[in-house]
Amino acid sequence: MPEPRGSLVDRHVGFVHALRAAGVPVSVAEGLDAANAMRVIELADRESLRAAYAATLVKKPAYRPGFDVLFDLWFPASTTGLSAVRAGGRVDPGTADLKELREHLAGLLTSSTDQEMREFAQAMVERFGRQEAGPGRQNWFSYSVMRALSPETLMASILRNVLQGRERGGLAEKTVRQQVNAGIRRFEEAVATDVRRRIAEESGIERIARSAVRPPLDQIDFLRITKADLAALRREVYPLARRLAARLTIKHRKGRRGRLDFRRTVRASLQSGGVPLATHFKPPRPHKPELVILCDTSDSVSSFAHFTLLLTYALREQFTKVRAFGFVDTVDEITRFFLPGSDVVEAMTRLVNEADMVRFGRTNYGHSLERFAERYADALGPKTSLLILGDARSNYQPPALDVLKSLVSRTRSAYWLNPEPRPQWDTGDSVAGEYGTVVPMSECRNVAQLAAFVETLA
């Protein structure tokens, strides 16, 4: 691929290639749409160029952060030589002392344009951003800029200057705090953007692009997800829960007919001398499926467990009856923690503190299945779909396959979602292959794969 320092075409091709590498789906047609859009905008207007690319290439809000990072790399706002301008015409960033720079930053945090914030950030990276990165090596860093200026410590002085003796704790203070916090985030992002640009100038755009962009939310592995991602995941889970309920309902109805309509059948037989050549059936009654969820909540899949509990919470609103069970080396019903209207975060906290899912602390699928069969087998029936969520790693304990077969035989359908990559199945203490002979097992490492699983239920 051409190095993106050449023509606009080279930059366009490199940019589209980087988006695909970062997990943002861009088709050939969309790439051509973006190229055509550049013919009708002012290319010198960088924000118009950004908007044109975003309108043609970005299909989901989750893809926008990665898009913006890569756009700033391939189409930077300036080059390093422009960062020595005076910030706002009042402070010379090259000669001003730290106190003057912090005072100027305090003003920018409460009122500034994007251009002013960007120019000041570039100047601060120029002055504080280059640090030793090893013997004889230097590199650019955001943390050294933020450490030198410490914008978060400016809140008290800003409040004192803005409020000027007015009562503290009221709406005015809350408004100022929100404004300053938003300004700090803008400054941090401006600094990070300029650091990435400088590294790209020295080391190549492709190198920094590979490490600068986080995968889109729907492609982040559940086993590596952070607490900050969970809030965003809630928005992704609810529509998937609705689709899952709809798919299971369709699957239940498919191939079934309602009860015999005796009156219509007899009436139709009068045309054939009383011989019922054609039978008529009543439409099947609308049906919302029942669901039983059995999820591994052990530490080895703790991040996945958080996601499955979010899914459980969302599914409670979509099914006529949902019973949820969690296990480590024994099993407990956790439905009570996910009552409609309860807060999901509070529910998870209560679950960890109150549920009886641990005897000795080491995951044991076999014993958990046996205890489930002893205590909760009545939860399964001919109208029930069973959904098992876990990595099938049982610390070399007996898997209790016969028990699982007996449980599955009581249900209408059963599915297993495994958060591990398929090549890791049946390695070490994994018994995924054995369980897969009883329950169809699908790899489910991220939201995209969960969506694909839902689609297969048609």
ZAMARGU-4260 file (C-alpha; in steps of 0.2 Angstrom, whole numbers, plus 5000, padded with zeros to 4 digits):
<rodrens>
0) 5000/5000/5000 | 5007/5017/4996 | 5014/5028/5010 | 5001/5041/5014 | 5013/5056/5012
5) 5010/5056/4993 | 4994/5062/4983 | 4977/5064/4990 | 4972/5047/4982 | 4986/5039/4991
10) 4980/5046/5007 | 4962/5041/5003 | 4967/5023/5000 | 4978/5022/5015 | 4964/5029/5026
15) 4951/5017/5020 | 4964/5002/5022 | 4967/5008/5040 | 4948/5009/5044 | 4946/4991/5038
20) 4961/4985/5048 | 4954/4994/5064 | 4937/4984/5062 | 4927/4998/5054 | 4918/4989/5039
25) 4921/4999/5023 | 4915/4992/5006 | 4922/4996/4989 | 4906/5005/4985 | 4907/5016/5001
30) 4925/5020/4997 | 4920/5026/4980 | 4906/5036/4988 | 4919/5045/4999 | 4930/5049/4984
35) 4915/5056/4975 | 4910/5067/4990 | 4927/5075/4989 | 4923/5082/4972 | 4909/5093/4979
40) 4917/5100/4995 | 4931/5112/4999 | 4946/5101/5002 | 4955/5115/5011 | 4941/5115/5024
45) 4947/5100/5035 | 4930/5098/5045 | 4920/5097/5029 | 4932/5084/5023 | 4930/5075/5040
50) 4911/5076/5038 | 4911/5070/5021 | 4921/5054/5025 | 4910/5051/5041 | 4894/5052/5031
55) 4900/5040/5018 | 4910/5027/5029 | 4904/5027/5046 | 4888/5016/5049 | 4887/5015/5068
60) 4891/5027/5082 | 4902/5015/5090 | 4914/5016/5074 | 4916/5035/5076 | 4929/5036/5089
65) 4941/5025/5079 | 4937/5034/5063 | 4941/5051/5071 | 4958/5045/5077 | 4963/5038/5060
70) 4956/5054/5051 | 4968/5065/5062 | 4982/5054/5058 | 4979/5054/5039 | 4973/5072/5038
75) 4982/5081/5052 | 4977/5099/5056 | 4995/5105/5055 | 5013/5100/5054 | 5025/5101/5069
80) 5032/5118/5062 | 5016/5127/5066 | 5015/5124/5085 | 5026/5138/5090 | 5013/5152/5087
85) 5008/5162/5102 | 4993/5154/5111 | 4979/5167/5109 | 4991/5181/5107 | 4994/5182/5125
90) 5006/5169/5131 | 5022/5164/5122 | 5022/5145/5125 | 5041/5144/5122 | 5046/5156/5136
95) 5032/5158/5148 | 5034/5150/5165 | 5023/5136/5171 | 5012/5147/5181 | 5007/5158/5166
100) 5004/5143/5156 | 4992/5135/5169 | 4983/5152/5171 | 4981/5152/5152 | 4975/5134/5152
105) 4962/5139/5165 | 4955/5152/5154 | 4954/5139/5139 | 4945/5127/5150 | 4930/5138/5153
110) 4930/5147/5136 | 4939/5143/5120 | 4937/5138/5102 | 4943/5121/5096 | 4956/5130/5086
115) 4963/5139/5102 | 4963/5123/5112 | 4972/5113/5098 | 4985/5127/5096 | 4989/5127/5114
120) 4989/5108/5115 | 5002/5108/5101 | 5013/5120/5109 | 5012/5111/5126 | 5017/5094/5117
125) 5031/5104/5109 | 5038/5110/5126 | 5034/5095/5138 | 5030/5080/5127 | 5047/5073/5122
130) 5054/5062/5135 | 5067/5048/5136 | 5060/5031/5130 | 5076/5021/5133 | 5095/5022/5131
135) 5098/5034/5117 | 5080/5035/5112 | 5066/5049/5114 | 5048/5048/5110 | 5032/5059/5112
140) 5021/5056/5127 | 5004/5063/5133 | 5007/5059/5151 | 5021/5071/5153 | 5011/5086/5146
145) 4996/5082/5158 | 5008/5079/5173 | 5017/5096/5170 | 5001/5106/5168 | 4989/5096/5179
150) 4973/5103/5173 | 4962/5094/5185 | 4970/5104/5200 | 4964/5120/5192 | 4946/5118/5197
155) 4947/5127/5214 | 4955/5142/5207 | 4943/5143/5192 | 4928/5141/5204 | 4935/5155/5215
160) 4937/5167/5200 | 4921/5163/5191 | 4909/5162/5206 | 4917/5177/5215 | 4909/5176/5232
165) 4893/5168/5226 | 4886/5154/5236 | 4894/5138/5233 | 4886/5121/5230 | 4872/5128/5219
170) 4867/5127/5201 | 4881/5140/5196 | 4895/5129/5203 | 4888/5113/5195 | 4887/5122/5178
175) 4905/5128/5180 | 4911/5111/5185 | 4903/5103/5170 | 4911/5116/5159 | 4928/5113/5166
180) 4927/5094/5166 | 4922/5095/5147 | 4937/5107/5144 | 4949/5095/5152 | 4943/5081/5141
185) 4945/5092/5126 | 4962/5097/5131 | 4967/5079/5134 | 4961/5073/5117 | 4970/5088/5109
190) 4986/5083/5117 | 4984/5064/5113 | 4980/5069/5095 | 4995/5079/5093 | 5006/5066/5101
195) 5000/5053/5089 | 5003/5065/5074 | 5021/5068/5079 | 5025/5050/5082 | 5017/5046/5065
200) 5028/5060/5057 | 5044/5052/5064 | 5039/5033/5063 | 5026/5032/5050 | 5007/5033/5051
205) 5004/5014/5049 | 5014/5010/5064 | 5005/5022/5076 | 4988/5018/5068 | 4989/4999/5073
210) 4991/5004/5091 | 4981/5020/5092 | 4964/5013/5088 | 4953/5003/5100 | 4942/4990/5091
215) 4924/4995/5090 | 4913/4991/5105 | 4904/4976/5096 | 4921/4968/5092 | 4929/4969/5109
220) 4931/4952/5117 | 4920/4950/5132 | 4935/4942/5141 | 4944/4959/5139 | 4930/4971/5142
225) 4932/4985/5155 | 4919/4992/5167 | 4918/5007/5157 | 4912/4997/5142 | 4898/4989/5151
230) 4888/5005/5152 | 4889/5006/5133 | 4886/4988/5131 | 4869/4990/5139 | 4863/5000/5124
235) 4869/4986/5112 | 4861/4972/5122 | 4843/4977/5123 | 4840/4977/5104 | 4848/4960/5103
240) 4837/4953/5118 | 4822/4959/5108 | 4828/4950/5092 | 4833/4934/5102 | 4815/4933/5109
245) 4808/4936/5092 | 4819/4923/5084 | 4815/4910/5097 | 4796/4913/5095 | 4797/4911/5076
250) 4807/4895/5078 | 4794/4889/5090 | 4780/4893/5078 | 4788/4887/5062 | 4781/4870/5055
255) 4767/4870/5068 | 4748/4872/5065 | 4735/4877/5077 | 4721/4865/5083 | 4708/4857/5071
260) 4694/4869/5066 | 4680/4856/5067 | 4666/4868/5061 | 4676/4874/5045 | 4681/4856/5041
265) 4663/4850/5042 | 4657/4864/5032 | 4670/4862/5019 | 4665/4843/5018 | 4647/4847/5012
270) 4654/4851/4995 | 4661/4833/4994 | 4645/4824/5000 | 4651/4824/5018 | 4668/4817/5015
275) 4681/4828/5024 | 4694/4829/5009 | 4702/4845/5017 | 4705/4849/5035 | 4706/4866/5042
280) 4716/4872/5057 | 4714/4887/5069 | 4728/4899/5068 | 4742/4895/5082 | 4740/4905/5097
285) 4753/4919/5100 | 4766/4913/5111 | 4781/4921/5120 | 4794/4908/5124 | 4800/4903/5141
290) 4819/4904/5144 | 4831/4897/5157 | 4849/4904/5158 | 4863/4895/5166 | 4879/4905/5167
295) 4896/4903/5173 | 4901/4917/5185 | 4918/4911/5190 | 4933/4923/5190 | 4940/4915/5174
300) 4926/4923/5164 | 4922/4937/5176 | 4920/4950/5161 | 4910/4938/5151 | 4899/4935/5167
305) 4896/4953/5168 | 4890/4954/5150 | 4879/4938/5152 | 4871/4946/5167 | 4867/4962/5157
310) 4859/4950/5144 | 4849/4941/5157 | 4843/4958/5164 | 4838/4963/5146 | 4829/4946/5142
315) 4818/4947/5158 | 4808/4960/5149 | 4806/4950/5133 | 4800/4933/5138 | 4785/4927/5147
320) 4795/4918/5160 | 4814/4919/5163 | 4823/4909/5176 | 4842/4913/5178 | 4855/4902/5187
325) 4873/4906/5191 | 4886/4893/5196 | 4905/4891/5200 | 4906/4874/5208 | 4888/4874/5214
330) 4872/4882/5207 | 4860/4895/5214 | 4845/4903/5206 | 4848/4922/5203 | 4832/4927/5195
335) 4827/4936/5211 | 4841/4949/5208 | 4834/4954/5191 | 4816/4959/5195 | 4809/4972/5182
340) 4813/4989/5187 | 4828/4985/5197 | 4845/4993/5194 | 4856/4982/5185 | 4872/4988/5194
345) 4864/4986/5211 | 4858/4968/5205 | 4875/4963/5201 | 4882/4969/5218 | 4869/4960/5227
350) 4872/4944/5217 | 4890/4943/5221 | 4887/4946/5240 | 4871/4935/5242 | 4870/4921/5229
355) 4876/4904/5234 | 4887/4899/5219 | 4903/4894/5227 | 4909/4879/5238 | 4927/4878/5236
360) 4930/4891/5223 | 4936/4881/5208 | 4924/4880/5193 | 4916/4863/5192 | 4903/4861/5178
365) 4899/4843/5182 | 4894/4846/5200 | 4885/4862/5195 | 4875/4852/5183 | 4871/4838/5195
370) 4865/4851/5208 | 4855/4860/5195 | 4846/4843/5191 | 4843/4839/5209 | 4836/4856/5214
375) 4829/4865/5198 | 4825/4852/5185 | 4807/4858/5186 | 4812/4874/5178 | 4814/4865/5161
380) 4799/4859/5151 | 4793/4857/5133 | 4790/4876/5131 | 4808/4880/5138 | 4823/4886/5128
385) 4839/4883/5138 | 4854/4895/5136 | 4871/4890/5143 | 4884/4903/5144 | 4902/4898/5149
390) 4919/4893/5143 | 4917/4874/5147 | 4933/4873/5158 | 4930/4862/5173 | 4947/4860/5181
395) 4948/4842/5175 | 4932/4837/5185 | 4920/4824/5177 | 4909/4834/5165 | 4892/4824/5170
400) 4887/4822/5151 | 4873/4811/5156 | 4865/4824/5167 | 4867/4837/5154 | 4858/4825/5141
405) 4844/4822/5153 | 4842/4841/5156 | 4842/4845/5137 | 4829/4831/5133 | 4817/4840/5144
410) 4818/4856/5134 | 4811/4862/5117 | 4828/4869/5112 | 4846/4872/5120 | 4861/4883/5115
415) 4878/4886/5122 | 4888/4902/5120 | 4907/4900/5123 | 4917/4916/5125 | 4934/4908/5121
420) 4941/4907/5103 | 4936/4891/5094 | 4955/4885/5092 | 4956/4885/5112 | 4942/4873/5114
425) 4947/4856/5120 | 4964/4862/5126 | 4969/4861/5144 | 4954/4858/5155 | 4942/4862/5142
430) 4928/4850/5138 | 4919/4860/5125 | 4919/4847/5112 | 4911/4834/5123 | 4898/4847/5129
435) 4896/4852/5110 | 4890/4834/5106 | 4875/4837/5118 | 4871/4856/5116 | 4875/4865/5100
440) 4890/4877/5105 | 4893/4893/5096 | 4909/4905/5098 | 4902/4921/5106 | 4917/4932/5110
445) 4909/4949/5106 | 4893/4958/5102 | 4895/4955/5083 | 4896/4936/5086 | 4881/4937/5097
450) 4871/4946/5084 | 4877/4933/5071 | 4871/4919/5083 | 4854/4927/5084 | 4852/4928/5066
455) 4856/4909/5064 | 4840/4905/5074 | 4829/4910/5060
</rodrens>
